[in-house]
Structures are given as C-alpha cells and as structure tokens.
Amino acid sequence: MPRDHLRPEDQSEPANEAARERLDAELKRALWAQQASRSWAALTAAKKLQPNL
C-alpha cells in the first residue's frame, strides 16, 4: 500500500493548531485569574474602608 508523502510543514500543522488552542486556553485562564485577583483586591480594600460590612 503506498504511503502518503507529506511535507514536514503539512505534518506539523495539526500540532501547531493544538498548541495554539492550548496557549489560547492558558491565556484565557490567566486573564480570568488576573481579573478575579483585581476584584478580590477591590473588595478587600472596600471592606477595610467600611469595617462594619
């Protein structure tokens, strides 16, 4: 049975796409964590200004 002779660029394309998707997901998680941290800091600062909360 003959084998398909793919160029190295064609073979690496699915791997590159998977790596891009993983990087995108990691960047989204980092952005979410940054936003959550800022929100928590703002909430903490607001509570220190009003200790009766």
SULRA-V541910 format. One record per helix or strand. SS is the DSSP state (helix for helix, strand for strand). FROM is the first residue (numbers start at 1). TO is the last residue. If there is no record, write none. Layout:
# SULRA-V541910
ss = (SS/SS)
from = (FROM/FROM)
to = (TO/TO)
This chain:
# SULRA-V541910
ss = (helix)
from = (8)
to = (49)
